[in-house]
Amino acid sequence: MNSIGRITEDLLVGIADIVDIIEPIAKFTDGLKEKDGVGNIFNIGLEEWSPKESLPKGVGYDLIWNQWCLCYLTDSQLVVYLKKCNEALVSGGYVIVKENILRNKVGSDLFYEVDSSVTR
């Protein structure tokens, strides 16, 4: 099983009633379509996701979990995405970020050409 399924099944479905998934690569989410507790699956990039269009009016998320995906956004895309997350949260909701960190000087990002990611 891929890591998307592992995190969803072993963690998120256990703490949430419904888990929506944003993952641009459909082969990573194909095995999750019929799983109990999995709601909407958006096969788009984070920069394309619009919670206002994907959620019914007045509905929000209690938790938005981000794991090893924000490094693929530019700084400006990341700011826009986090603002969208904030708008999509219910009062008292959380945004969780699990990413690699860089222990170099502040302001010195590391770009990986192999997968076009950035460690901030």
N, C-alpha and C positions, 0 to 999 in steps of 0.2 A: 504494500500500500504506500502511496506517496505521502509526503509530509503534510499536504493540505488535508487529506482525509484523516491522518493521525491526530492532528490538532483539533479538527472539528469533532471527531468521534470520541477521542480520549479526554477532551477538556471542555470544549464549548457546549456541546450538546448536553453535557452533564450539569451545566450551570445555567442554561438558558432554555426557554420553551421552544424557541425557533431560532435557527442560525441562518442568516443570509450570507452568501459568499460572493466576493468579487475576485475573479481570477481570469486574466485574459486568455489563458490557454485551456481550451475545452477538455483536452485529454486528462488534465489534472482534476477536473470536476466531474467527469462522466460517471465515475463510480459512486458519486454522492447523491445523484438525482433522486433515488428512491429510498434514501436513508431516513429513518424516523428523526424528526427534529430539524431537518434541513428544509429551509424555506426557499427563498428566491436565490437563483444562481445567476450572477451577472458575468458573462464572459466578455468583459471589457477591461480596459486599463483604469487605474484609480483616477487618472486625470479626466476620464470621460464619465465617471459615475456621478449621478445627480440624485441625491436622496429625495429631493422635492418631487422628482418624477417617479421614483421607485417606491415611495411610501405613500399610503393613503393619508389624506389630510388629517392632522391631529395625532398621527402615530409617530413615535420616535424610537430610537434604540437606547437600551439601558447600557450597552457596552459595544464599543467598536474596537476590535482586536486587529492590530497591524503587526505582521511578523515577516521580516525579511522582504519587504516590498517597497518601503518608502525610499530606499536607496536608488530606485530606478526613476524617481521623479527629480526634475530640476528643482532648484531652491524655490522659484516662483510657483511651480506646480504644487510643491509641498505646502506652501503657505495657503494656496487656494483650497487644496484638499482638506487641510486641517480646519479651515473655516467651514467647509461643507460638513465635516464631521461634527463640529460644534453645533451647527444648525440642526443636525439630525438627531441629537441627543435629547432624551427627556431630562427634566430637571433632576439633578443629582447623578446623571449618567457619567460614564468613564470612557476615555480614549486610552487604550493601552498600546504602547509602542515597544516592540522587541526587535532591535536592530543591532548590527555590529557597531562598535564604537572605535574611534581612532584616538590613540593616546599621544598624538603629536601636539604641536602647538595649536592653540585656538586659531581658527581661521584657515587652517591648512587641510583641505579635503584631499582624499585619495581617490582617484578615478581608476576604475578597472576596465581596461579596453576589452577584455575577453567577453564580459557580459554587460558592458555599458552601465555599471552601477557606480555609485559614489558612497564612500564611507565618510561621514561627517564627524 
